[in-house]
Amino acid sequence: MIGFYSSARTAGNVSCPALFQVMSNDAVAPTNVALKAAGKVQRATIRIHEGGHFDPYVEPLFSEIIEEQLAFLRKEVPVK
């Protein structure tokens, strides 16, 4: 069934802020598919990074990915 799943089908239903960290050479979640889904989310923040699917989990990209996520959360979910 996973081969028939399409995140773009329901992405337009997302109403909260969402961060999309898209990899430019992703063979698992292809870039064009991720961008199509992100484009349907009203409050999407899209960041494109060079690399493949698993590159965000290791340095040198790991630190940048985490900082981007923390900055997004600080902006969209401020602590009062």
WOWOUR-V305835 format. One record per pair of residues at least 12 apart in sequence whose C-alpha atoms are under 6 Angstrom apart, sorted by the first residue. I is the first residue (numbers start at 1). GAP is how many residues later the second one is. Records with the same first field share a line. If there is no record, write none. Layout:
I = GAP  GAP
This chain:
8 = 29
11 = 26  29  30
12 = 28  29
14 = 27
17 = 26  27
18 = 26
19 = 25  26
20 = 26
21 = 26  27
22 = 26
23 = 25  26  27  28  29
24 = 25  26  27
25 = 26  27
26 = 26  27
